[in-house]
Amino acid sequence: MAWEELLSIAAENRIYRAEEAATDPTSCPNDGHPLSTGPDGWLYCVYDGWRPLGAPAMPG
């Protein structure tokens, strides 16, 4: 693999990371399970209670 190809891959990865950071998560990063909407309207993982950054703690 040439250095130019490696630099191209790195640039493409930066684009993917920026796109991912700009969208809401759809699955839990801990277990990959799809996120559900809680009673407060925020996303959460039903298995471990993970919530996206900025989401308040689960009520109850």
C-alpha positions in Angstrom: 0.0 0.0 0.0 1.4 3.4 -0.9 1.5 6.3 1.5 -1.0 8.2 -0.7 -3.5 5.4 -0.3 -3.0 5.5 3.5 -3.5 9.3 3.6 -6.7 8.9 1.5 -8.0 6.3 4.0 -7.2 8.6 6.9 -9.0 11.5 5.3 -12.0 9.3 4.6 -12.1 8.2 8.2 -12.1 11.9 9.4 -15.2 12.4 7.2 -17.0 9.4 8.7 -16.2 10.4 12.3 -17.5 13.9 11.6 -20.8 12.5 10.1 -21.2 10.1 13.1 -20.6 12.9 15.6 -23.3 15.1 13.9 -26.1 12.5 14.1 -27.9 11.0 17.1 -26.9 7.4 18.0 -29.2 4.6 17.0 -27.6 1.8 19.0 -25.9 1.3 22.3 -22.1 1.5 22.1 -21.8 -1.1 24.9 -23.8 -3.9 23.4 -25.1 -2.8 20.0 -28.8 -3.1 21.0 -31.1 -0.5 19.3 -32.0 2.4 21.6 -35.5 2.9 22.8 -37.3 6.1 23.7 -37.8 6.5 27.5 -40.8 8.0 29.2 -39.1 11.4 29.2 -38.6 11.3 25.4 -34.8 10.7 25.6 -33.1 7.6 24.0 -31.7 4.9 26.3 -30.5 1.3 26.2 -33.0 -1.2 27.8 -30.2 -3.5 28.9 -27.7 -1.3 30.7 -29.5 2.1 30.8 -26.8 3.8 28.7 -27.9 7.3 27.5 -26.4 9.6 25.0 -24.2 12.5 26.3 -26.4 15.4 27.5 -29.4 13.2 28.3 -30.7 13.4 31.9 -30.6 10.4 34.2 -33.5 8.0 33.8 -36.5 8.9 36.0 -37.5 6.7 38.7 
